[in-house]
Amino acid sequence: MSRLRYKDHTMNTISIPRTLANQILSQAQQHPSTEACGLVSAHNGQPNRIYPVHNVANDPQHLFEMDPEILIDSIRDMRNQGHELFAIYHSHPESPARPSATDLALANYPDTLYLIVSLNTKGVLDMRGFYLRQQHIEDVELVIK
């Protein structure tokens, strides 16, 4: 991961394997009317696996809340594999791939990448990355390799 100066603020550049990006995008497409969500693990800082987690929010079309049991099992599996949490992802069925006010308010992992997929595009899916820190949004340049 490199640090770049960009428009008077620091922007991270992060590489995501194409296979993982495709799995996240596929999950979002399979659930086009709800916010699909999950986790991405990494080994030695390199993202290596996704953990889809069921969205149990009361309004899953506009919010995501990960099923606590699946979430805990996923984190336990990561630790057992010697991996760490790399990213939290979710989709926006009807809005851009930008954090909503709710996303920002509920962000509790300032050192974890947040990936957001928008299905609100014509023919092209949009995935963007962010760090959500102290009520501020820090854009991340994603490189899909």
Buried (B, 14 or more C-beta within 10 A) or exposed (E): EEEEEEEEEEBBBBBBBEEBBBBBBEBBEEBEEBBBBBBBBBBEEEBBBBBBBBBBBEEBEBBBBBBEEBBEEBBEBBEEEEBBBBBBBBBBBEBEBBBBEEBBEEBEEEEBBBBBBBBBEEEEBBBBBBBBEEEEBBBBBBEEE
